[in-house]
Amino acid sequence: ICNKQDKDGVIERNSCYFSSDSIGFHIHSPLVESERLSHITRSQVLLKLDSVQPSGSFKIRGIGKTCQRAIQEGKRHLVSSSGGNAGNAVAYAGKKLRVRVTVVVPSSTAKSVCERIESFGATVIVHGDVWDEADKYARQLASDSDCAYIHPFGQRSTWEGHSTLVEELFSDMTSKPGLIILSVGGGGLMLGVVDGLKKVGWDDVKILAMETVGADSLYQSVKQGNIVTLPSITSIAKTLGAKRVADEAYQASQSARVYSGIATDKECVSALCQFADDHRILVEPACAAALSPVYNPSIAKTAGIALNEVDGPIVVVVCGGSGVSLQQVDQWRRDVGLDCI
């Protein structure tokens, strides 16, 4: 909780403390320096390890808050759609809140992901080929009066919950970052970070919003100058698989401090494998989209940022992902043509 603000609503340093009872079910995740990535980029690189969150990803920050709010409003059944990580977050929150949860996933969702969602006590329904089709069905299911529809990235309360990530950075860092690198699917994490930066008075901090080729709805929208709906999701980063980014995310991308970048599936799988070797942490390709530019700075350069010239630490949001295993990593390597483990 940040309990002291100036007249402009900016949080004052050393005025924050955090309570899981009041802000959701997430933990204050570690912020660690990466010697390896600092060497590669020639800048200090800090890793915000939301991969250790109880549900497996950053999603529990905002979705936990949205689920709590729904129960406070009298709802007793949470319904969501997901490619995996949002579903885990809703299922985890529902278990803690002791309410019924239904998650609709597209047919592209791995069996292991469905099983993890079910392990929290939720019901999983497979519907449609892509997330957008699953989401449409979830909205239909949530029409009953006791149901609350929990969008995986598009609710303001969810963005507010995600903003706690920046509040933690504000608490943990002695100086503001020069750049935050994050992955974008529908844009909820980016909107939370933008909101958090405003809260703590770091409005001028740059953001590099990364996607994968084939799941790059924000990048294509920025390129075209208007919101683009992708015809399909062709990337292996299925949890980035929103064919259309949130309108508010596109609006945020129009800021001069927000840069949009893309990496290929092969670059992402290469990054996640190197990250596993360097830091002993497994993540999904969707998360590795944010890691790819620090392992290959030319990706950031193409997006308009020279990492070795960033004024201040580079924070990489390791957003996590529950759909990962050694077997799955081996399959991704095969899929993109990298040597197998």
C-alpha positions in Angstrom: 0.0 0.0 0.0 1.3 3.4 -0.9 0.0 5.7 1.8 1.7 9.0 1.1 1.3 11.1 -2.1 2.1 14.7 -3.1 -0.5 17.1 -4.4 -0.2 15.7 -7.9 -0.9 12.1 -6.7 2.7 11.0 -7.0 3.9 8.5 -4.5 6.7 9.7 -2.3 9.7 7.4 -1.8 9.8 5.2 1.3 6.1 5.7 1.7 5.1 2.2 0.4 4.5 -1.1 2.1 2.8 -4.1 0.7 0.1 -6.4 2.1 -1.3 -9.4 0.3 -4.5 -9.0 2.2 -5.3 -5.6 0.6 -3.8 -5.8 -2.9 -4.4 -9.3 -4.0 -2.7 -12.7 -3.9 0.7 -11.8 -5.4 4.1 -11.6 -3.7 6.6 -8.9 -3.8 8.8 -10.5 -6.4 12.7 -10.4 -6.4 14.7 -7.9 -8.3 18.1 -9.2 -9.1 21.0 -8.0 -11.2 22.1 -10.2 -14.2 25.9 -10.1 -14.6 25.6 -12.0 -17.8 23.1 -9.7 -19.4 24.8 -6.6 -18.1 27.9 -7.8 -19.9 26.1 -8.4 -23.2 24.3 -5.1 -23.2 27.1 -3.0 -21.6 24.4 -1.6 -19.2 23.2 -2.7 -15.8 20.4 -5.2 -16.3 17.9 -6.0 -13.5 15.5 -8.9 -13.7 12.1 -8.5 -12.1 11.3 -12.1 -11.5 7.5 -12.4 -11.6 8.0 -15.9 -12.8 8.0 -16.9 -9.1 4.4 -15.6 -8.5 2.1 -18.2 -7.0 0.1 -18.7 -10.2 3.2 -18.8 -12.3 3.1 -15.3 -13.9 2.6 -11.6 -13.3 -1.1 -12.1 -14.1 -2.1 -12.8 -10.5 -1.3 -9.1 -9.6 -4.1 -7.6 -11.6 -6.4 -10.5 -12.0 -6.3 -11.3 -8.3 -7.5 -7.7 -7.6 -10.2 -7.9 -10.2 -11.4 -11.3 -8.8 -11.5 -9.9 -5.2 -13.5 -6.9 -6.4 -16.0 -9.2 -8.1 -16.6 -11.3 -5.0 -17.0 -8.1 -2.9 -19.7 -7.1 -5.3 -21.6 -10.4 -4.6 -20.5 -12.6 -7.5 -20.0 -16.3 -6.7 -18.7 -17.7 -10.0 -15.7 -16.4 -11.9 -15.6 -17.0 -15.7 -12.6 -16.2 -17.8 -10.9 -16.9 -21.1 -7.2 -17.6 -21.5 -4.3 -19.0 -23.4 -3.0 -20.2 -20.1 -1.6 -17.7 -17.7 -4.7 -15.6 -17.0 -6.6 -18.8 -16.5 -4.1 -19.9 -13.9 -4.4 -16.6 -12.1 -8.2 -16.7 -12.1 -8.2 -20.3 -10.9 -5.7 -19.6 -8.2 -7.7 -16.5 -7.0 -10.9 -18.5 -7.1 -9.4 -21.2 -4.9 -8.3 -18.7 -2.4 -11.7 -17.0 -2.5 -13.5 -20.4 -2.3 -15.7 -19.7 -5.3 -16.4 -21.6 -8.5 -14.2 -20.9 -11.6 -14.7 -21.7 -15.2 -11.9 -21.0 -17.8 -12.4 -21.2 -21.5 -9.3 -22.0 -23.5 -8.7 -22.3 -27.3 -7.8 -25.7 -28.8 -4.2 -24.5 -29.2 -3.7 -24.6 -25.4 -1.3 -27.4 -24.3 -2.8 -30.2 -22.3 -0.3 -29.5 -19.5 -1.6 -25.9 -19.2 -5.2 -27.2 -18.9 -4.2 -29.6 -16.2 -2.5 -26.9 -14.2 -5.6 -24.7 -14.4 -7.7 -27.7 -13.3 -5.3 -28.4 -10.4 -6.5 -25.2 -8.7 -10.1 -26.6 -8.8 -11.3 -24.8 -11.9 -13.4 -26.2 -14.7 -11.7 -26.0 -18.1 -13.7 -25.7 -21.4 -12.0 -26.0 -24.7 -13.6 -23.8 -27.4 -12.4 -22.2 -30.6 -9.1 -22.2 -32.4 -7.8 -19.0 -31.0 -8.2 -17.0 -27.8 -10.6 -14.5 -29.4 -13.1 -17.3 -30.1 -12.7 -18.7 -26.6 -13.3 -15.3 -25.1 -16.5 -14.8 -27.0 -17.8 -18.1 -25.5 -16.7 -17.2 -22.0 -18.7 -13.9 -22.2 -21.8 -16.0 -23.1 -21.2 -18.3 -20.1 -20.8 -15.3 -17.8 -24.3 -13.9 -18.5 -25.8 -15.4 -15.3 -26.4 -12.9 -12.5 -24.0 -14.7 -10.1 -21.2 -14.8 -12.6 -18.4 -12.3 -13.1 -16.6 -12.2 -16.4 -12.8 -11.7 -15.8 -11.0 -10.4 -18.9 -7.4 -11.6 -19.2 -6.1 -8.1 -19.8 -8.8 -5.6 -20.5 -10.2 -4.4 -17.2 -9.0 -1.2 -15.5 -8.8 -2.9 -12.1 -6.5 -5.5 -13.6 -4.1 -2.7 -14.9 -4.2 -1.1 -11.4 -3.2 -4.4 -9.9 -0.3 -4.8 -12.4 0.9 -1.3 -11.5 2.1 -2.8 -8.2 5.1 -4.2 -10.1 6.3 -0.6 -10.6 5.6 0.3 -7.0 7.9 -2.6 -6.0 10.6 -1.3 -8.3 10.2 2.1 -6.7 10.6 0.6 -3.3 13.6 -1.6 -4.2 15.7 0.7 -6.5 17.9 3.6 -5.4 17.4 5.3 -8.7 14.9 5.1 -11.5 15.4 2.8 -14.4 16.3 4.1 -17.8 14.3 1.4 -19.6 11.7 -1.2 -18.8 11.4 -4.1 -21.3 8.2 -6.2 -21.2 6.2 -8.6 -23.3 2.9 -7.5 -24.8 0.0 -9.8 -25.6 -3.2 -7.9 -25.1 -1.4 -5.0 -23.4 -2.5 -5.4 -19.8 1.0 -5.6 -18.4 2.1 -2.5 -20.4 -0.9 -0.5 -19.2 -0.2 -1.5 -15.6 3.4 -0.4 -16.0 2.4 2.9 -17.6 0.0 3.5 -14.7 2.6 2.6 -12.1 5.2 4.8 -13.6 2.8 7.7 -13.4 2.0 6.9 -9.8 5.6 7.0 -8.7 6.6 10.0 -10.8 8.7 8.1 -13.3 6.7 9.3 -16.4 9.9 9.7 -18.5 11.1 6.1 -18.2 11.2 4.5 -21.6 9.3 1.2 -22.3 10.3 -1.4 -24.9 7.1 -3.4 -25.6 8.1 -6.7 -27.2 6.1 -9.2 -29.2 6.8 -12.2 -31.4 6.3 -12.2 -35.2 2.9 -13.8 -35.7 1.5 -12.5 -32.5 2.4 -8.9 -33.0 -0.9 -7.0 -33.0 0.6 -3.9 -31.2 3.6 -3.7 -33.6 1.4 -4.0 -36.7 -1.0 -1.4 -35.2 1.9 1.0 -34.6 3.2 0.3 -38.1 -0.1 1.0 -39.7 -1.1 4.0 -37.6 -4.3 2.4 -36.4 -5.5 -0.6 -34.5 -5.0 -3.8 -36.5 -6.7 -7.1 -36.0 -4.5 -10.0 -37.0 -6.1 -12.6 -39.3 -4.6 -15.4 -37.1 -1.9 -16.2 -34.5 1.0 -18.0 -36.2 3.6 -17.7 -33.4 4.5 -20.5 -31.0 4.0 -17.8 -28.2 0.4 -18.8 -27.8 0.0 -16.8 -24.5 0.7 -13.6 -26.5 -2.1 -14.7 -28.8 -4.5 -11.8 -28.9 -5.4 -10.9 -32.5 -6.2 -7.4 -31.4 -4.4 -5.4 -28.7 -6.5 -3.4 -26.2 -7.4 0.0 -27.5 -5.9 1.7 -24.5 -2.6 -0.2 -25.1 -2.4 1.2 -28.6 -3.1 4.7 -27.3 -0.3 4.3 -24.8 2.0 3.2 -27.5 1.7 6.6 -29.2 3.8 8.1 -26.4 7.3 9.0 -27.5 8.7 7.0 -24.6 7.1 3.7 -25.7 8.9 1.7 -28.3 7.4 -1.3 -30.1 9.7 -4.2 -31.0 9.4 -7.8 -32.4 11.5 -10.9 -32.3 11.1 -14.2 -34.2 10.1 -17.4 -32.6 13.6 -18.7 -33.1 15.1 -15.6 -31.3 12.7 -16.1 -28.4 13.4 -19.8 -28.0 17.2 -19.1 -28.2 16.8 -16.5 -25.5 14.8 -18.7 -23.2 17.4 -21.5 -23.5 20.2 -19.1 -22.8 18.2 -17.7 -19.9 17.7 -21.2 -18.5 21.5 -21.8 -18.7 22.5 -18.5 -17.2 19.8 -18.1 -14.5 18.4 -21.6 -14.0 14.8 -20.4 -14.7 12.4 -21.8 -17.3 10.1 -19.4 -19.1 7.7 -19.4 -22.0 8.4 -17.9 -25.5 5.9 -15.2 -24.6 8.1 -14.2 -21.7 11.3 -14.6 -23.7 10.1 -11.9 -26.1 11.2 -9.5 -23.4 14.5 -11.4 -22.9 15.4 -11.5 -26.6 16.6 -7.9 -26.9 19.0 -8.2 -24.0 20.5 -11.4 -25.4 20.5 -9.9 -28.9 20.8 -6.1 -28.6 20.3 -5.6 -32.3 16.6 -6.4 -31.7 16.3 -3.4 -29.5 18.4 -1.3 -31.9 15.9 -2.1 -34.7 13.1 -0.9 -32.4 15.0 2.4 -31.9 16.9 1.8 -28.6 20.7 1.4 -28.2 20.9 -0.6 -24.9 24.5 0.5 -24.2 23.4 4.1 -24.3 20.4 3.8 -21.9 20.6 6.3 -19.0 20.0 4.2 -16.0 19.4 0.5 -15.2 17.5 -1.7 -17.7 14.7 -3.6 -16.0 13.5 -6.7 -17.8 10.1 -8.0 -16.6 10.4 -11.8 -16.5 6.7 -12.2 -16.6 6.8 -16.0 -16.3 4.5 -18.5 -17.8 3.1 -21.8 -16.5 3.1 -23.6 -19.9 6.8 -24.6 -19.7 8.7 -27.8 -19.0 11.9 -29.4 -20.2 10.0 -31.5 -22.6 8.2 -28.4 -24.0 11.4 -26.5 -24.4 12.9 -29.4 -26.4 9.8 -29.3 -28.6 10.1 -25.6 -29.1 13.7 -26.0 -30.1 12.7 -28.6 -32.7 9.9 -26.4 -34.0 12.2 -23.5 -34.7 15.1 -25.5 -35.9 17.5 -25.2 -33.0 19.7 -28.1 -31.9 17.8 -30.2 -29.4 18.9 -30.5 -25.8 
